[in-house]
Each structure stands twice: as structure tokens, then as C-alpha cells.
């Protein structure tokens, strides 16, 4: 890895001094510190890597600068996944489990100087491989471009498993909501919902249909008080010009209560045309999230059609907020298109 990072270090330092698009990735102090390790390439590479992954949009800015300045060699190196088995910056701990789902186990790990979450997926057949490939493609598309989307760092494959290294957060929204009394992270309900909405809008603007939005897939960070949308195992990626994608049938049991009516219909459909869903389906899930957060964890979605019950339940919210939620969870997909 040190030999791979050497040309990138030289290129980035050079571009930074020339005030190109990469300027801002490394500060003057960063450059000085790196130059002090000229006789220690391993330490220099480690420090450079640590700086890049901690910079907001660092990877995106670097790739753009490399492309704009025709640094094809460095661009090619950084575009290819670095095999983790050759990457001594990475390790994970199977005994430090963070969560477990139908297809994956998530454990704590270390990537460079950063604590990370490592998603370990079992890959037994072609359909599962395709699903995992789509998840990784979506995570790569997201990069670090939006503060409310969990950040992707790398992935590694073996014969039967795939490891996906992502940003480590402190708790799920479900955990935060269900804590009685003083919350472990001091943030308002509307701040949470605003951040989730911003993240979802960014996904839709980038042709990503989440298909799994729920409290367990929404994460919180204590220090920054940032909300991170995660859980892209069921997500769909639309090509330019497409307005729908195939419905996911991977996590049906895990998303009951959060899926829009048309999603359930599409999952039970027999012809391919009827198996398509689009962005309003995510808006429905978001409406359920609004209700869940504002009622401190209620999940009685059968009552959502009754305005009187909603008014009593959401007594601290205004009429506009109640009508907003009703429109988001309407059976009509046309009524849900207003949000974005």
C-alpha cells in the first residue's frame, strides 16, 4: 500500500501548492508534516491516508483534481479497490458485534486511524452477488458527498463473503427514540427529521431508491449530532431517464409497517411490469418515520388514516405537520410526490 500511496502523496502535495481543485485537502501544516517524514515512507503514507479519509469530500476533491490535471496513473490507482488482505491499515473484531440482520453481521473495526463499522455479508449465489454489487455501487456513488449519508471506505471479497467498511456511528434512531427520560444525544425531533429528509432527497436526486428506510437503518453520531441514512442492502439504482426500478424482495419481513402499499403489491405481483416502484414509496416510509419520532416510538400505523386519532397523538404538533404526515402516508403515490 505504501508504494501505491507514494505517487498520490507527491501529486496531492504538488497540486495543493499550485492552487488547483485539490487545494484544501492538505493544509500548509499538513504538507510540512508530511515532508518531515520523507525518510520514513510507511509513516508518511499512513499519515497521508489518515488525512484524506478525515477531510470532508476529501476523496471526491482528490479524484476530481487528479482527473482535471491528467494524473492518469494516480487516478487509475485510486479508482481501483485496494485488496484489504494487503492493507495493514485495516482490521476488524468479530467479537465486537454491532448488529445482525438476515444477510449480514456488522462488527467494529479499524481502518487507518479511524474506528469503522464492518458489514460482513454471506455471498452464496449469483442473485446475492448482484444485490451486494448494487449496494456497493450505491455506497460508492454516495461517497462522502452528503453529511446525512453513511460514508463508504472500502470493500473486500473472498469466496463466500464480502466485507464493506463504512462509517461508525453511535446508535440507531430506534435506540434514541426508545430511551426514556434524558436522551443520550441532545437533538430535537424536528432536527432529526429534517436531516433524514435532506439525506433522502439527496439520494433521490442521485437516482437512488432506498427501499429500506426505518429507524434501525437510521444512525446518529454523538459529537456532531448528525443523522446518517444507512442500510442500502435493498436499495435500487436507476439509470438516467428511468422513473422506477424493481421492487426488493430481500427484506420483506424486516420492513413490514414501513413499506408503502404499492411496495407490498409489487412484491406479490407475478409480471415484471407490476414489480416496479419509485420515489414516492420512500416518501411513505419517511412519513411513517415522522409519526414514529414525533410520538416517541408509536408504531400503530393502522391509525394513521384517522385524523382525529393523529391530532390526539401528535398533540404537540401543529395542524400543518399532521396534514403533512397524512399526505406522506397517503395511498395515492401522486399525493406523495410533492415533497421533493
VOBA-1610 file (N, C-alpha, C; in pm, whole numbers, padded with zeros to 5 digits, always signed):
BEGIN
Unk+00084-00121+00000Unk+00000+00000+00000Unk+00087+00126+00000Unk+00201+00119+00069Unk+00290+00235+00073Unk+00334+00275-00067Unk+00366+00175-00151Unk+00410+00205-00287Unk+00296+00266-00369Unk+00174+00228-00340Unk+00058+00285-00409Unk+00035+00430-00368Unk+00053+00459-00240Unk+00024+00593-00190Unk+00134+00693-00222Unk+00256+00648-00246Unk+00367+00740-00271Unk+00337+00839-00383Unk+00298+00791-00503Unk+00271+00889-00611Unk+00154+00980-00580Unk+00058+00929-00503Unk-00058+01012-00467Unk-00015+01123-00373Unk+00076+01092-00281Unk+00125+01194-00187Unk+00195+01304-00265Unk+00286+01264-00355Unk+00359+01364-00434Unk+00264+01448-00517Unk+00167+01381-00581Unk+00072+01452-00667Unk-00012+01549-00588Unk-00064+01504-00474Unk-00152+01589-00393Unk-00078+01709-00338Unk+00045+01688-00291Unk+00123+01799-00238Unk+00153+01900-00348Unk+00183+01848-00469Unk+00211+01937-00582Unk+00088+02017-00621Unk-00026+01950-00631Unk-00150+02020-00670Unk-00190+02120-00564Unk-00169+02085-00438Unk-00207+02176-00330Unk-00127+02306-00340Unk+00001+02296-00375Unk+00085+02414-00385Unk+00052+02497-00509Unk-00011+02432-00610Unk-00045+02503-00733Unk-00187+02559-00731Unk-00255+02547-00618Unk-00390+02605-00602Unk-00487+02548-00705Unk-00487+02416-00725Unk-00582+02352-00814Unk-00705+02312-00733Unk-00791+02225-00793Unk-00910+02178-00722Unk-00878+02099-00598Unk-00756+02051-00586Unk-00718+01973-00468Unk-00679+02062-00351Unk-00659+02191-00378Unk-00623+02281-00269Unk-00729+02276-00161Unk-00688+02260-00039Unk-00783+02248+00070Unk-00788+02107+00127Unk-00741+02009+00048Unk-00733+01873+00101Unk-00623+01869+00207Unk-00509+01927+00172Unk-00397+01936+00265Unk-00372+02083+00299Unk-00360+02112+00426Unk-00323+02248+00467Unk-00172+02264+00455Unk-00124+02386+00471Unk+00021+02409+00468Unk+00090+02329+00578Unk+00026+02322+00694Unk+00084+02245+00805Unk+00088+02096+00773Unk-00017+02046+00704Unk-00019+01906+00663Unk+00099+01874+00571Unk+00121+01963+00474Unk+00231+01943+00379Unk+00364+01943+00452Unk+00382+02037+00544Unk+00507+02044+00621Unk+00529+01917+00701Unk+00422+01870+00766Unk+00434+01749+00847Unk+00470+01628+00762Unk+00409+01617+00644Unk+00438+01504+00555Unk+00582+01509+00505Unk+00631+01629+00475Unk+00768+01642+00426Unk+00870+01602+00532Unk+00833+01616+00659Unk+00923+01577+00767Unk+00944+01426+00773Unk+00852+01351+00710Unk+00862+01204+00713Unk+00916+01149+00580Unk+00991+01230+00508Unk+01041+01189+00377Unk+01126+01063+00384Unk+01195+01044+00496Unk+01283+00927+00511Unk+01211+00807+00570Unk+01080+00825+00596Unk+01000+00717+00654Unk+00872+00700+00571Unk+00883+00636+00455Unk+00769+00629+00362Unk+00645+00562+00421Unk+00663+00462+00505Unk+00547+00394+00563Unk+00469+00487+00654Unk+00542+00559+00740Unk+00477+00654+00830Unk+00413+00768+00751Unk+00481+00811+00646Unk+00430+00919+00562Unk+00300+00877+00493Unk+00299+00754+00440Unk+00180+00703+00373Unk+00064+00690+00470Unk+00092+00641+00590Unk-00012+00625+00691Unk-00074+00759+00729Unk+00012+00859+00748Unk-00038+00991+00786Unk-00118+01054+00672Unk-00069+01039+00550Unk-00141+01093+00433Unk-00279+01031+00422Unk-00286+00898+00434Unk-00414+00828+00424Unk-00509+00876+00532Unk-00458+00891+00654Unk-00542+00936+00765Unk-00600+01074+00738Unk-00519+01163+00677Unk-00566+01298+00646Unk-00677+01296+00541Unk-00658+01216+00435Unk-00754+01213+00325Unk-00891+01165+00372Unk-00897+01056+00449Unk-01026+00999+00487Unk-01099+01085+00590Unk-01027+01175+00656Unk-01092+01260+00756Unk-01138+01393+00699Unk-01098+01426+00577Unk-01138+01552+00516Unk-01278+01540+00456Unk-01361+01642+00478Unk-01493+01643+00416Unk-01476+01649+00265Unk-01534+01552+00195Unk-01524+01540+00050Unk-01379+01526+00003Unk-01291+01479+00092Unk-01150+01466+00056Unk-01128+01376-00064Unk-01190+01260-00063Unk-01173+01166-00173Unk-01229+01224-00303Unk-01349+01283-00295Unk-01412+01340-00414Unk-01327+01451-00474Unk-01277+01540-00388Unk-01193+01651-00435Unk-01064+01601-00498Unk-01004+01500-00435Unk-00879+01446-00487Unk-00899+01382-00624Unk-01005+01303-00639Unk-01030+01236-00767Unk-01057+01338-00878Unk-01131+01442-00847Unk-01159+01546-00946Unk-01031+01618-00987Unk-00947+01647-00888Unk-00822+01717-00917Unk-00729+01630-01001Unk-00721+01502-00969Unk-00637+01411-01046Unk-00684+01403-01191Unk-00816+01399-01209Unk-00871+01392-01344Unk-00848+01522-01420Unk-00872+01636-01352Unk-00858+01766-01417Unk-00714+01795-01458Unk-00619+01739-01385Unk-00477+01765-01414Unk-00412+01650-01490Unk-00496+01560-01542Unk-00448+01448-01625Unk-00348+01358-01554Unk-00367+01339-01425Unk-00282+01248-01350Unk-00340+01107-01361Unk-00330+01052-01483Unk-00399+00926-01512Unk-00348+00809-01430Unk-00218+00809-01400Unk-00163+00698-01322Unk-00219+00695-01182Unk-00214+00809-01115Unk-00266+00817-00979Unk-00417+00796-00976Unk-00487+00851-01077Unk-00633+00835-01085Unk-00670+00687-01099Unk-00596+00617-01184Unk-00622+00474-01206Unk-00599+00394-01078Unk-00494+00425-01006Unk-00462+00354-00882Unk-00573+00374-00780Unk-00617+00498-00765Unk-00715+00528-00660Unk-00855+00483-00699Unk-00880+00465-00829Unk-01011+00420-00875Unk-01034+00272-00847Unk-00926+00197-00838Unk-00937+00053-00816Unk-00941+00022-00668Unk-01024-00074-00626Unk-01028-00112-00485Unk-00895-00174-00442Unk-00846-00134-00325Unk-00723-00189-00271Unk-00757-00312-00189Unk-00704-00431-00225Unk-00738-00552-00151Unk-00703-00538-00003Unk-00802-00561+00082Unk-00779-00540+00225Unk-00681-00639+00283Unk-00667-00755+00219Unk-00573-00852+00273Unk-00429-00801+00258Unk-00408-00700+00172Unk-00277-00640+00157Unk-00271-00503+00226Unk-00371-00473+00305Unk-00382-00340+00364Unk-00370-00351+00515Unk-00251-00323+00566Unk-00230-00339+00709Unk-00297-00228+00789Unk-00360-00131+00721Unk-00434-00027+00792Unk-00566-00080+00846Unk-00609-00196+00798Unk-00744-00243+00829Unk-00743-00368+00917Unk-00835-00370+01014Unk-00861-00489+01093Unk-01002-00480+01149Unk-01062-00595+01175Unk-01196-00593+01234Unk-01205-00699+01343Unk-01304-00681+01432Unk-01312-00761+01554Unk-01446-00835+01556Unk-01442-00964+01532Unk-01565-01043+01523Unk-01638-01050+01657Unk-01567-01028+01767Unk-01630-01035+01899Unk-01694-00902+01940Unk-01683-00799+01857Unk-01744-00669+01888Unk-01858-00643+01790Unk-01965-00717+01808Unk-02078-00711+01715Unk-02165-00589+01743Unk-02202-00519+01636Unk-02287-00401+01644Unk-02431-00431+01606Unk-02449-00529+01521Unk-02584-00563+01476Unk-02582-00685+01387Unk-02701-00741+01366Unk-02712-00861+01283Unk-02846-00859+01212Unk-02843-00886+01082Unk-02965-00893+01002Unk-02976-01025+00929Unk-03068-01029+00835Unk-03094-01152+00760Unk-02973-01192+00676Unk-02905-01093+00617Unk-02796-01123+00525Unk-02659-01082+00577Unk-02652-01009+00688Unk-02523-00952+00726Unk-02506-00943+00877Unk-02380-00941+00917Unk-02342-00911+01055Unk-02252-00789+01051Unk-02273-00695+01143Unk-02192-00573+01149Unk-02109-00574+01276Unk-01978-00555+01261Unk-01886-00554+01375Unk-01801-00428+01371Unk-01734-00401+01481Unk-01642-00287+01486Unk-01511-00323+01418Unk-01442-00219+01368Unk-01313-00240+01306Unk-01229-00114+01311Unk-01113-00122+01250Unk-01020-00009+01245Unk-00971+00004+01101Unk-00979+00123+01046Unk-00934+00149+00910Unk-00844+00271+00913Unk-00714+00248+00906Unk-00621+00356+00933Unk-00631+00394+01080Unk-00645+00522+01107Unk-00661+00570+01244Unk-00808+00588+01282Unk-00896+00541+01196Unk-01039+00567+01214Unk-01110+00440+01261Unk-01198+00457+01362Unk-01287+00348+01401Unk-01397+00337+01296Unk-01428+00214+01254Unk-01526+00194+01148Unk-01622+00081+01185Unk-01727+00070+01107Unk-01817-00044+01113Unk-01788-00132+00992Unk-01787-00262+01012Unk-01758-00356+00904Unk-01879-00447+00885Unk-01938-00438+00768Unk-02055-00519+00735Unk-02008-00645+00664Unk-02035-00760+00722Unk-01990-00889+00668Unk-02111-00962+00609Unk-02109-00980+00476Unk-02223-01039+00406Unk-02185-01175+00348Unk-02275-01269+00363Unk-02257-01401+00305Unk-02302-01398+00160Unk-02218-01444+00071Unk-02244-01436-00073Unk-02242-01578-00130Unk-02359-01638-00143Unk-02366-01780-00179Unk-02404-01806-00324Unk-02476-01712-00387Unk-02519-01737-00525Unk-02517-01608-00606Unk-02553-01618-00732Unk-02544-01505-00823Unk-02637-01391-00787Unk-02757-01423-00739Unk-02852-01318-00704Unk-02802-01237-00585Unk-02742-01304-00487Unk-02688-01233-00372Unk-02567-01149-00412Unk-02487-01202-00503Unk-02372-01125-00553Unk-02418-00998-00621Unk-02525-01007-00702Unk-02579-00891-00771Unk-02632-00788-00672Unk-02701-00837-00568Unk-02755-00747-00466Unk-02643-00673-00394Unk-02537-00744-00360Unk-02424-00683-00290Unk-02351-00585-00381Unk-02336-00621-00509Unk-02271-00531-00605Unk-02348-00399-00616Unk-02481-00408-00616Unk-02563-00287-00624Unk-02545-00202-00499Unk-02543-00267-00383Unk-02524-00194-00257Unk-02391-00119-00258Unk-02284-00187-00301Unk-02152-00124-00304Unk-02149-00010-00406Unk-02212-00031-00522Unk-02216+00074-00623Unk-02287+00199-00571Unk-02395+00179-00496Unk-02467+00292-00438Unk-02381+00364-00335Unk-02315+00287-00248Unk-02229+00348-00147Unk-02116+00427-00211Unk-02059+00374-00319Unk-01952+00445-00388Unk-02006+00572-00453Unk-02127+00565-00507Unk-02187+00684-00567Unk-02209+00792-00461Unk-02250+00750-00343Unk-02271+00846-00234Unk-02139+00906-00188Unk-02032+00821-00181Unk-01902+00869-00137Unk-01911+00939-00004Unk-01857+01060+00002Unk-01872+01143+00121Unk-01934+01277+00083Unk-02023+01272-00018Unk-02080+01395-00073Unk-02193+01454+00009Unk-02252+01377+00099Unk-02361+01431+00179Unk-02346+01391+00325Unk-02362+01486+00413Unk-02336+01462+00555Unk-02440+01373+00620Unk-02553+01348+00554Unk-02657+01263+00613Unk-02664+01125+00551Unk-02560+01086+00477Unk-02548+00951+00422Unk-02424+00887+00483Unk-02437+00765+00531Unk-02323+00697+00591Unk-02210+00685+00489Unk-02087+00708+00532Unk-01974+00712+00441Unk-01914+00574+00417Unk-01882+00549+00291Unk-01819+00422+00249Unk-01669+00444+00238Unk-01591+00341+00281Unk-01446+00350+00270Unk-01386+00247+00175Unk-01428+00121+00187Unk-01368+00017+00104Unk-01451-00111+00113Unk-01416-00209+00030Unk-01478-00341+00039Unk-01375-00447+00001Unk-01398-00569+00043Unk-01310-00681+00014Unk-01393-00807-00001Unk-01351-00895-00093Unk-01427-01016-00122Unk-01341-01140-00102Unk-01407-01244-00057Unk-01346-01377-00053Unk-01440-01471-00130Unk-01420-01599-00119Unk-01502-01693-00195Unk-01649-01684-00158Unk-01679-01664-00029Unk-01818-01667+00016Unk-01861-01543+00093Unk-01770-01451+00119Unk-01805-01335+00199Unk-01758-01206+00133Unk-01832-01098+00165Unk-01791-00963+00126Unk-01788-00877+00251Unk-01682-00800+00268Unk-01670-00705+00378Unk-01688-00564+00322Unk-01778-00488+00382Unk-01798-00349+00342Unk-01762-00261+00463Unk-01666-00172+00444Unk-01619-00085+00552Unk-01687+00050+00540Unk-01760+00087+00644Unk-01837+00212+00644Unk-01813+00289+00773Unk-01863+00409+00775Unk-01853+00499+00889Unk-01917+00439+01014Unk-01850+00454+01126Unk-01903+00405+01253Unk-01986+00515+01320Unk-02109+00480+01358Unk-02195+00573+01430Unk-02220+00521+01571Unk-02291+00598+01652Unk-02302+00567+01794Unk-02428+00490+01832Unk-02534+00508+01757Unk-02659+00438+01790Unk-02757+00449+01675Unk-02860+00366+01679Unk-02967+00375+01579Unk-03073+00474+01628Unk-03155+00521+01536Unk-03266+00608+01573Unk-03363+00534+01665Unk-03380+00406+01642Unk-03468+00325+01727Unk-03422+00330+01873Unk-03291+00315+01893Unk-03236+00322+02029Unk-03261+00458+02090Unk-03236+00564+02012Unk-03252+00701+02063Unk-03397+00727+02102Unk-03491+00690+02016Unk-03632+00718+02041Unk-03682+00644+02164Unk-03638+00520+02182Unk-03694+00436+02286Unk-03628+00454+02423Unk-03530+00545+02432Unk-03471+00576+02562Unk-03568+00664+02641Unk-03603+00623+02761Unk-03689+00703+02847Unk-03609+00814+02915Unk-03672+00928+02935Unk-03605+01037+03004Unk-03507+01110+02915Unk-03394+01152+02973Unk-03295+01229+02901Unk-03232+01147+02790Unk-03232+01204+02669Unk-03179+01134+02553Unk-03026+01132+02556Unk-02963+01025+02507Unk-02818+01016+02507Unk-02751+01116+02414Unk-02824+01164+02312Unk-02775+01268+02223Unk-02877+01380+02224Unk-02834+01500+02260Unk-02925+01613+02272Unk-02951+01676+02135Unk-03061+01636+02076Unk-03100+01684+01944Unk-03252+01681+01938Unk-03312+01778+01871Unk-03458+01784+01868Unk-03515+01685+01767Unk-03641+01652+01786Unk-03708+01561+01693Unk-03712+01618+01552Unk-03740+01747+01541Unk-03751+01806+01408Unk-03615+01819+01341Unk-03509+01835+01418Unk-03375+01836+01360Unk-03344+01699+01300Unk-03379+01595+01372Unk-03361+01458+01322Unk-03437+01438+01191Unk-03564+01476+01191Unk-03648+01455+01072Unk-03601+01539+00955Unk-03555+01660+00982Unk-03503+01746+00875Unk-03380+01684+00811Unk-03290+01629+00894Unk-03169+01568+00840Unk-03200+01442+00759Unk-03294+01361+00809Unk-03333+01242+00732Unk-03391+01283+00597Unk-03476+01384+00598Unk-03538+01432+00474Unk-03433+01484+00376Unk-03335+01558+00426Unk-03229+01610+00340Unk-03148+01496+00278Unk-03117+01396+00360Unk-03042+01282+00309Unk-03120+01205+00204Unk-03249+01184+00228Unk-03332+01111+00133Unk-03348+01188+00004Unk-03364+01318+00014Unk-03375+01399-00108Unk-03248+01389-00191Unk-03132+01389-00126Unk-03006+01376-00198Unk-02999+01241-00271Unk-03044+01134-00203Unk-03045+01002-00266Unk-03134+01003-00391Unk-03252+01062-00379Unk-03344+01065-00493Unk-03287+01151-00607Unk-03223+01262-00572Unk-03160+01346-00675Unk-03051+01269-00750Unk-02994+01169-00683Unk-02887+01088-00744Unk-02937+00951-00788Unk-03068+00940-00809Unk-03132+00822-00869Unk-03126+00698-00781Unk-03120+00716-00651Unk-03117+00602-00559Unk-03251+00591-00487Unk-03314+00475-00497Unk-03437+00444-00424Unk-03398+00356-00305Unk-03419+00405-00185Unk-03365+00335-00067Unk-03433+00200-00042Unk-03564+00198-00034Unk-03644+00076-00014Unk-03622+00007+00121Unk-03567+00078+00218Unk-03548+00015+00348Unk-03540+00116+00460Unk-03602+00233+00437Unk-03594+00340+00536Unk-03675+00304+00660Unk-03608+00297+00774Unk-03671+00265+00902Unk-03574+00305+01013Unk-03621+00308+01139Unk-03534+00354+01249Unk-03405+00274+01265Unk-03409+00145+01238Unk-03289+00062+01253Unk-03182+00095+01149Unk-03223+00153+01037Unk-03129+00189+00930Unk-03095+00338+00931Unk-03130+00406+01038Unk-03101+00548+01053Unk-03012+00563+01176Unk-02894+00618+01158Unk-02792+00620+01263Unk-02764+00761+01311Unk-02715+00772+01434Unk-02682+00900+01494Unk-02537+00900+01540Unk-02475+01021+01529Unk-02340+01041+01579Unk-02346+01141+01695Unk-02284+01105+01806Unk-02296+01185+01928Unk-02231+01322+01915Unk-02105+01326+01875Unk-02029+01451+01877Unk-02084+01553+01779Unk-02108+01512+01655Unk-02154+01605+01552Unk-02304+01624+01550Unk-02377+01534+01620Unk-02524+01536+01619Unk-02579+01524+01476Unk-02512+01442+01399Unk-02553+01420+01261Unk-02629+01288+01247Unk-02728+01290+01159Unk-02806+01171+01127Unk-02751+01111+00998Unk-02736+00978+00994Unk-02680+00911+00878Unk-02776+00801+00831Unk-02819+00812+00705Unk-02900+00707+00646Unk-02807+00593+00603Unk-02842+00471+00641Unk-02761+00354+00605Unk-02855+00243+00557Unk-02803+00121+00550Unk-02887+00007+00515Unk-02929+00004+00370Unk-02833-00002+00278Unk-02863+00004+00135Unk-02872-00135+00071Unk-02889-00238+00153Unk-02894-00373+00100Unk-03013-00402+00011Unk-03121-00324+00025Unk-03241-00345-00057Unk-03261-00234-00159Unk-03166-00143-00167Unk-03183-00023-00249Unk-03171-00051-00398Unk-03233+00038-00476Unk-03227+00029-00621Unk-03160+00151-00680Unk-03093+00131-00791Unk-03021+00239-00859Unk-03079+00255-00999Unk-03133+00374-01026Unk-03195+00399-01156Unk-03096+00465-01251Unk-03106+00426-01378Unk-03026+00491-01481Unk-03092+00622-01520Unk-03015+00708-01586Unk-03068+00835-01631Unk-03189+00811-01721Unk-03300+00880-01691Unk-03421+00866-01769Unk-03520+00766-01713Unk-03474+00678-01626Unk-03564+00582-01565Unk-03643+00648-01451Unk-03767+00605-01432Unk-03851+00663-01327Unk-03892+00558-01224Unk-03844+00436-01240Unk-03880+00330-01147Unk-03774+00221-01153Unk-03773+00135-01051Unk-03682+00020-01051Unk-03753-00098-00987Unk-03693-00214-01000Unk-03755-00336-00949Unk-03767-00332-00797Unk-03879-00377-00746Unk-03901-00380-00602Unk-03809-00484-00539Unk-03762-00454-00419Unk-03679-00550-00347Unk-03767-00650-00272Unk-03728-00775-00279Unk-03800-00879-00203Unk-03708-00944-00100Unk-03594-00880-00073Unk-03494-00940+00015Unk-03529-00930+00163Unk-03587-00818+00204Unk-03610-00795+00347Unk-03756-00767+00377Unk-03845-00844+00317Unk-03989-00818+00331Unk-04030-00818+00477Unk-03990-00920+00551Unk-04032-00931+00692Unk-03976-00819+00777Unk-03857-00769+00742Unk-03790-00668+00823Unk-03844-00528+00801Unk-03918-00505+00692Unk-03970-00371+00664Unk-04122-00363+00673Unk-04187-00467+00725Unk-04331-00462+00743Unk-04366-00345+00836Unk-04465-00266+00795Unk-04503-00149+00874Unk-04439-00022+00826Unk-04335-00034+00742Unk-04267+00085+00690Unk-04283+00097+00539Unk-04327-00010+00474Unk-04340-00010+00328Unk-04472+00051+00283Unk-04468+00118+00169Unk-04589+00174+00108Unk-04677+00062+00054Unk-04807+00087+00039Unk-04898-00017-00012Unk-04856-00071-00147Unk-04805+00015-00236Unk-04767-00031-00370Unk-04644-00123-00365Unk-04563-00109-00259Unk-04447-00197-00246Unk-04493-00340-00217Unk-04588-00353-00124Unk-04643-00486-00092Unk-04708-00547-00215Unk-04781-00466-00291Unk-04846-00516-00414Unk-04742-00561-00516Unk-04635-00483-00530Unk-04531-00517-00627Unk-04457-00644-00587Unk-04438-00662-00456Unk-04369-00782-00409Unk-04449-00909-00437Unk-04582-00894-00443Unk-04668-01010-00468Unk-04709-01023-00615Unk-04662-00932-00698Unk-04701-00933-00839Unk-04633-01049-00913Unk-04696-01091-01022Unk-04643-01203-01100Unk-04575-01159-01229Unk-04607-01038-01277Unk-04543-00990-01400Unk-04443-00881-01368Unk-04337-00868-01448Unk-04227-00777-01422Unk-04271-00631-01420Unk-04364-00593-01505Unk-04410-00454-01511Unk-04470-00410-01378Unk-04542-00499-01313Unk-04607-00466-01186Unk-04511-00471-01068Unk-04386-00511-01091Unk-04288-00522-00984Unk-04203-00396-00971Unk-04243-00288-01039Unk-04167-00164-01036Unk-04220-00068-00930Unk-04129+00000-00862Unk-04165+00102-00763Unk-04077+00224-00786Unk-04117+00337-00724Unk-04042+00461-00746Unk-04032+00542-00617Unk-03988+00667-00631Unk-03953+00750-00517Unk-04066+00773-00416Unk-04193+00783-00459Unk-04299+00803-00359Unk-04305+00692-00254Unk-04252+00574-00286Unk-04250+00466-00188Unk-04161+00501-00070Unk-04049+00567-00097Unk-03961+00613+00011Unk-04027+00723+00093Unk-04106+00808+00026Unk-04174+00916+00097Unk-04273+00859+00197Unk-04340+00751+00160Unk-04431+00685+00254Unk-04355+00638+00378Unk-04242+00573+00358Unk-04160+00527+00471Unk-04116+00645+00556Unk-04082+00756+00491Unk-04042+00876+00564Unk-04157+00929+00648Unk-04280+00925+00595Unk-04396+00968+00672Unk-04415+00882+00797Unk-04394+00752+00783Unk-04400+00663+00899Unk-04294+00699+01001Unk-04176+00738+00952Unk-04067+00780+01042Unk-04104+00908+01116Unk-04168+01001+01046Unk-04214+01124+01111Unk-04306+01090+01228Unk-04404+01005+01200Unk-04500+00966+01302Unk-04430+00898+01419Unk-04338+00809+01389Unk-04265+00732+01490Unk-04185+00825+01582Unk-04113+00919+01523Unk-04027+01009+01602Unk-04110+01106+01685Unk-04212+01166+01623Unk-04291+01267+01692Unk-04381+01210+01802Unk-04406+01080+01798Unk-04488+01016+01903Unk-04402+00933+01998Unk-04270+00955+01995Unk-04177+00883+02083Unk-04187+00732+02070Unk-04201+00687+01946Unk-04191+00544+01921Unk-04319+00469+01893Unk-04430+00538+01875Unk-04553+00466+01842Unk-04545+00409+01702Unk-04603+00292+01684Unk-04595+00223+01555Unk-04733+00169+01517Unk-04837+00239+01559Unk-04973+00194+01530Unk-05018+00253+01398Unk-04959+00207+01288Unk-04983+00271+01160Unk-05123+00249+01108Unk-05199+00159+01167Unk-05337+00143+01126Unk-05421+00265+01161Unk-05374+00345+01257Unk-05448+00463+01299Unk-05414+00587+01218Unk-05318+00576+01128Unk-05271+00695+01059Unk-05376+00756+00967Unk-05476+00678+00926Unk-05578+00731+00836Unk-05683+00812+00911Unk-05679+00808+01040Unk-05780+00875+01121Unk-05724+01007+01173Unk-05770+01119+01118Unk-05716+01249+01154Unk-05735+01280+01301Unk-05851+01242+01359Unk-05878+01271+01499Unk-05777+01201+01589Unk-05749+01074+01559Unk-05650+00999+01638Unk-05513+01063+01624Unk-05478+01103+01503Unk-05349+01166+01481Unk-05337+01297+01557Unk-05444+01376+01558Unk-05440+01503+01630Unk-05418+01481+01779Unk-05481+01377+01834Unk-05463+01347+01976Unk-05323+01294+02005Unk-05273+01212+01916Unk-05140+01154+01935Unk-05031+01258+01919Unk-05045+01343+01818Unk-04945+01446+01790Unk-04989+01580+01848Unk-05023+01578+01978Unk-05080+01697+02041Unk-04982+01813+02045Unk-04850+01785+02038Unk-04751+01893+02042Unk-04715+01944+01903Unk-04777+01888+01802Unk-04750+01933+01665Unk-04868+02013+01613Unk-04842+02098+01513Unk-04947+02179+01457Unk-05027+02104+01352Unk-05136+02170+01306Unk-05223+02110+01204Unk-05145+02084+01076Unk-05056+02177+01038Unk-04979+02161+00915Unk-04892+02036+00920Unk-04832+02010+01036Unk-04747+01892+01049Unk-04829+01764+01037Unk-04949+01765+01096Unk-05037+01648+01088Unk-05080+01623+00943Unk-05118+01729+00874Unk-05158+01715+00734Unk-05040+01670+00647Unk-04920+01717+00681Unk-04800+01677+00608Unk-04780+01526+00618Unk-04791+01473+00740Unk-04772+01329+00759Unk-04880+01251+00686Unk-05005+01298+00694Unk-05114+01228+00625Unk-05091+01223+00475Unk-05037+01331+00420Unk-05011+01333+00277Unk-04895+01239+00243Unk-04795+01232+00330Unk-04680+01145+00305Unk-04718+00998+00309Unk-04818+00962+00391Unk-04856+00821+00402Unk-04988+00793+00330Unk-05022+00880+00236Unk-05142+00858+00157Unk-05126+00735+00068Unk-05237+00668+00039Unk-05234+00555-00055Unk-05201+00603-00197Unk-05226+00729-00224Unk-05203+00784-00357Unk-05056+00824-00373Unk-04987+00763-00469Unk-04847+00799-00494Unk-04836+00941-00548Unk-04940+00988-00619Unk-04936+01124-00672Unk-04933+01228-00560Unk-05007+01203-00452Unk-05008+01297-00341Unk-04874+01302-00269Unk-04796+01196-00281Unk-04666+01193-00211Unk-04553+01259-00290Unk-04577+01290-00417Unk-04469+01343-00500Unk-04437+01488-00467Unk-04516+01552-00382Unk-04497+01694-00352Unk-04369+01721-00276Unk-04320+01623-00202Unk-04217+01650-00101Unk-04085+01693-00164Unk-04042+01626-00270Unk-03912+01658-00331Unk-03934+01718-00469
//
